[in-house]
Amino acid sequence: MHFGPHLLLAALEGLVTSAVLALTALGLSLVFGVMRVVNVAHGEFFMLGAVLAWAITTAIGGHPALGFLAALVIAPLIVGAIALVAERLVLRRLNYNPEATIVATIGMLYIIQQLALTFYGPEARPVEPPFSYRILLPWFGYSGYKLSIIAASALLLVATWLVLTRTKIGLIMRATQYDSETAQAFGIPVGRVYGGVFALGAMLAAIAAVLIVPISQAHYLMGQDPLLLSFIVVIIGGLGSLRGTVVAAVLIGLSDGIISMFFSPTLAKIIATLLVAMVLVFRPQGLFGTASR
């Protein structure tokens, strides 16, 4: 293949990365935007989604699509329930203090990781994709499942935007984000909102993991890279900004795919880190974030 086919392949792989990264980073961004909590354990909720996807598909058996669809529903619900319990037992007792919650979520990270190692094991285990069709492009065939990841992520992002901007639930979340004390004075149950947002953020990470695990493998250490890249995305896009999260995810994903294809993955990570440094220096609130009042 010449330059054109390589560029198209790199762009497609970058869009798949962007799709998964946007969902994962959106969960992290929502938690910080509404709760002002930096969830260092966010990557482990991603890992739990993948591990549970493997367990569910293995238990169900039969056609791969049946197990995958079950995992896509059940795994995020289980991860959301775990996140809700963690929010009630840990974060709420710390009164959502920023410094204390960082330390607490670091502790949660290691607890979840070690529990996964104990009960799941150190092996990387594959999950069979629900289908294996290939789409014929001008120069080569490309995985239809990978294209479905992009489509599914886009639908979920649009659905999240509609919930946040067009529903009463979204209005309550935005009111809590803007001023939690005033929201509570008007009768909004801020504690329940925080619990729901923390669970929602974890569920988005779990959905992203279920989508990506058929083209990767479930492993108890797989949450580290998504956590790092999610932090990069939310810093560049602006914490709490849905538009910024999507734009930054596409930017990071495409640059990672293209630069990794033509140069090296290490260079792609270096450029992403330099971009974060430049944003922090020249626009600390991110490209689409708002300056603190």
Order of alpha helices (4+ residues) and beta strands (2+ residues): alpha-alpha-alpha-alpha-beta-beta-alpha-alpha-alpha-alpha-alpha-alpha-alpha
